[in-house]
Amino acid sequence: MFLRKLVASPWLYFGLAGFLLLAALFSQFERVDANVPKGEAQDLLTLSGRQDLNVLFILIDTLRADRLSAYGYERTTTPNIDALAARGIRFEKVESQSSWTKASMASLWTGIVPEQTGVLRFFHALPDEVTLPAEVFQQAGFRTAGVWRNGWVANNFGFDRGFDLYYRPMPNRPSNNHRRQSPSSHKLEGTDLDVTQAGVEFLTGSRDHPFFLYLHYMDVHQYLYNDSSPAYGSSFSDIYDSSLHWVDQNVGVLVDSLRGEGILDNTVIIIASDHGEAFFEHGGEGHARNLYWEVQNVPLIVVPPIAIEGGIVVEEPVANIDIWPTIFDLLGLPALPNAEGRSLLPLILAAGGSAAQPEELEGRALFAQLDRSWGRNGDDSDEILSIRKEPYRFIYPRNSPDEAELFNHVSDPGELEDLSQSEAELAASFGREAEEFLARPKQGWENPEIELDNMMRAQLRALGYELSPADPFDAARRRAEEQRVKADGTWEE
């Protein structure tokens, strides 16, 4: 009787699933996907005719591109992601549309720049008129699920549209993970293993039906890692790398689960990020303060259910608003209404040697925006605009145009030498382009304004964000922590 009850109990299977998940997580595998059919760039055109495809979208919060070994980093931080990039499509230069999560994710999901989504302040929600990718997938018959740990993409801001299931997972039992918080980040309960386990359970239960699964990882943002991650050092930058290695293990678990369920060869995997992270390149640590390269350059890797020998690398600069126009073009699904982003499929085919280089996608101006008053309720807007147009980045403060900055990131990759005076004519030309961008007619949408309760404020402060009215205790704690930062960026224990 006891054995029959045990076998019938769902807790037995949850326990076994958890054991197998943890065993896989700490085994560090990099398997060759022998059962994924080999192909060439032109074979991507056949995907639009398939009815059996799944889509797994992995968003790694706060991930700057130059810290992935697939992007040339000297440390092997991402062996599992590297293996995916080696048989997929890697975009070398990708521009986020903001350095703050909610504004960036609103643009990524809609294919529309922040100026037009209207999501610029902490109380802004997505307008009712926009369509999100999950809605397109849902209407096409996909099962849809989103699992997240960042409160800026919570349901009340409108990010849950089109998802059959959209939730923040409950923290699992304590693990052997370590936190080394930066001044811009406080403790967030749980780990990305909670997201991974929820994702594995969903894809296991959906293996016989097309699905769209969105997983939003946060441990890189939180500087969290575990004992199996390399101990690179004690600076924020070192700990960030250890955290990335830990998150890469979670990605490996997902791939191994797809392989084990026999659906790796009919699943498109996308790996992206909302913004990067600064390590004192321009005087500060963190993000959501400026629009320099270290918070704007993000990775984008698209892994089709076809193993392309040697992979494809797209060198032309692209933007996060291009992600879903590209995926829907690839899958033959309806385009996102009102999207300003472009399908990158022509660039992919050209980089893979199957088509000529598309002139209409060359030399585009890529825009990013940040309202530096996003967290203060009563303050006037303090917007800055970034224009990335090879080989330049132009940063334009809307309220003080005379303080604009111009950088040549080919001769000056760190964007440290302001050329706005020595290249005054070029800077003036960029300034006119910035004003034209900002003067464009708005869509006429209204952004719902969300009043945050105390619980939501506490959750967002756990991510390191202060919202007005300021919490005196929180502000005092942050000042005390900031005083513990050494000049070299290490933590004063």
Secondary structure, DSSP 8 states (H G I E B T S, - for coil): -HHHHHHH-HHHHHHHHHHHHHHHHTT------TTS-EE-GGGGGGGGG-S--EEEEEEETT--GGGSGGGT-SS---HHHHHHHHHSEEES-EE-S-SSHHHHHHHHHHT--HHHH---STTB---TT---HHHHHHHTT-EEEEE---GGG-GGGTTTTT-SEEE-----S--SEEE---TT----SS-HHHHHHHHHHHHHHTTTS-EEEEEEE-TTTTTEEETTS----SBHHHHHHHHHHHHHHHHHHHHHHHHHTT-GGGEEEEEE-S---EESTTS-EESSS---HHHHB--EEEE-SSEETT-EEE-S-EEGGGHHHHHHHHHT----TT------HHHHHHHTTSS---GGGSS--EEEEEETTTT-SSS---EEEEEEETTEEEEEETT-GGG-EEEETTT-TT--S--TTTTHHHHHHHHHHHHHHHTS--------B----HHHHHHHHHTT---SS--HHHHHHHHHHHTTB-TTSBB--
